[in-house]
Amino acid sequence: MIILDPDVDEERQQEMIERVQQIIRDAGGVVEHLNDWGRRKLGYVMDKKADGRYVIITCSATVDGLREAERVMTINKEVVIRHMVILHSRVQAEVAKANGAPVPVDDRPDGHRLP
């Protein structure tokens, strides 16, 4: 999962997404799905930002590929607000490969945060 700064220009955001995917592929991984959830409110303010662009990349990757992708995202703090690698069990991985990452339903009234 990557949370991008929504105020950074679209071209730079797209370059970061493509770069991460290329790193995964170059290290022998396979990108199964790319789910762009778009601009969403953050659970709490991060780096003085109230929202971010959420992008979920579902992939099978090597440890070296993931480490390099994390290194690149950490260096690019002006584009990437946060990132997180989530490892799935075999069953979860099969579901994710087949369906990607569904957009979560936010049924909170506008302006309310999670407790």
N, C-alpha and C positions, 0 to 999 in steps of 0.2 A: 504494500500500500504506500502510495506517495501522496503527500499533501503539498500542493504547489501554491505559491503566492499568487493570488488571483489578480494582483495589481501589476505583476510583471507581464510584459507584452506576450501575446499569444504565441508568437514565433519562438521565443526563448523557452516557453513552457513545452512546446511541441518538440523542440530540439532535445530537451532533457528526457522526455518520454522515449523518443527514438534512440537516444544514446544508451539508456538503461536496457532497452530491448536488444540492441546490438551487442552490448557487453554479454548479456545472457547467451545469445546465439553464438558469439565468438568463443565462448568457453565451453561449447558443446551442449548447451541447454536448448529447450524448445519453449517458445511462447505460445501458450494455448489460447488465451483470451486477453483482451485489453478492454476493461470496463471503465469508461469515463463517466463518473457520477456528476461531474460538473461542480459548480460553485455551491457550497453548502456551509451552514453555520458550524463553527467548531464547538466542541463541548465546553471549552474555556479559551480565553484569549492566549494566543501563542505568538511571540515576537511582535506584540502590539497589533495582531491581526484577529478579527472576529470571525472571518470566514476563510475558506481555502478551497482549492480545486482538488477534489479527490479522484485519484486514478488507481485502479486495481489491476495489477498485471498477474495473471494466473500462468504459472510456468513450471516446468521441470528443469531444474538447474543444478549445476555443480556447486560445491562449496566455494571454490575459487571464483566462479562467476558471480555468486551472490556477494562475496566479500568485496570484489572490485566494484560492483554496482553500488553497494553501500558506501564505499570510499568516495566514489564520484558524487553521490548525492550529498554526503556530509560536506564535501568541499564546496559545493554550489549552494551555499546558504542563502544567496540572494534570490534563488528560484525555488528551492525546496525548503518548506517550513519544517516538515517532519517526514520520516519514512519508517516503515516497519516491515520486517520480513516475518511472515506467518507460516509456520510449517504445519502441514496437514497429515493426519493419519492416512493410511492407504484408502480407506473408505471415503473420507472427506476429499481426498485428492481426486478420486474418480468422479465424484459429484461435481467438483470444481472444474475438472477438465471438460466434462460434458456440458455444463451450464454456465460457467463463468461465475462472477460474483454479482448477485442480485442487488439492486439499489435498496437500501434499508427504508422502511416506512417511518416517517417522522410525524407522529400524531400529536406532538406537543403543541400547545397554543403558541403562536408566534411570539418570540421574545423570551420564552421560558427555557430555562436550562435544566439539565438533569440534576437531581439532588446530589 
